[in-house]
Structure formats: structure tokens, C-alpha cells
Amino acid sequence: MKEINDIKMVHLDKYDINVKPFLTLAEIQAIANAIKPDMSWAERQQIIDMGILQLCTDMTNDDLETPHDLLYGCGLIDDVTSHISNVFEIERAIAYESSWIKLLAQVANELPKYAEKLEGMVKKDGGVQK
């Protein structure tokens, strides 16, 4: 196997920032976890955009307090995102986190706990009361 080198940051001269060209799985999960089902599309997109900027750039906290509309309108968000090779994985993670498959898995994991409680009630009370 050939030597594997660290992935280098990309410098965007236009904004004088460095961009990490990928998100780790943990970073993708963190962004997906910040998305709530009752969010509007705009709120959701802002969370994604700001998460990308926080995790993949060397922007300071002060820089990140710049209004989203300004960062989006000047093209910074699109420029940063275009340099991240796996940014599409965020949508996949969000889709999974809100999927029926995940919900069914959570319910299936909880069923034994409730089955034990029900079994204990039946043994204690001798069955269903009328």
C-alpha cells in the first residue's frame, strides 16, 4: 500500500480562511443531531451551514457571529461547502435520523423493558382486571 498522507487544508484567499476538505463521521453526526423535526427549512439550513463553518474552517467565534444571511449572500458558505468532499453525507445522516427505520429500531430496543414490566404486572395481579 502506498503511503497515506494527511489531507491538507485548502486556503480561500477571497476570505482568508482555511477549509478542511472533509467532515468526520462524528462531525456529520453532530450536525444531524442538531436538526430537530419541527424546524423550518431555513432554520435547518442555517444549522447545517454554521455547523460546516464551525467544523471545517478556522473561522473564530467572532467570525461565526456574523449573520448567516451575510455569510450566505457573499458566497462564503457556498465556496466553503464546494471544497468539502463528503458534505452530501449530512443529508443522508439527517434522513436516517428521521427515518422510520431508526424509529422502529428504537421501539424494538425498548420493547423488552416494557415486556418485563407487563409480565411483572400480570404475575402480581394474576392477569387483566375487569
MOBELFEN-V497175 format. One record per pair of residues at least 4 apart in sequence whose ideal C-beta (glycine too) atoms are under 6 Angstrom apart, sorted by the first residue. I is the first residue (numbers start at 1). J is the second residue. Records with the same first field share a line. If there is no record, write none. Layout:
# MOBELFEN-V497175
I->J + J
This chain:
# MOBELFEN-V497175
7->21
9->18 + 20
10->19 + 21 + 83
11->18
12->17 + 79
15->76
17->57 + 58 + 59
18->58
19->56 + 57 + 80 + 83
20->56
21->83 + 84 + 85
22->85 + 86
23->27 + 28 + 86
27->55
28->89 + 90 + 93
31->48 + 51 + 90
32->93 + 94 + 97
34->47
35->44 + 94
39->43 + 44
46->50 + 68
48->90
49->77
51->55
52->56
53->57 + 59
54->64
56->84
59->63 + 64
66->70 + 71
68->72
69->73
71->76 + 77
72->77
75->79
81->87
100->104
111->115
121->125
122->127
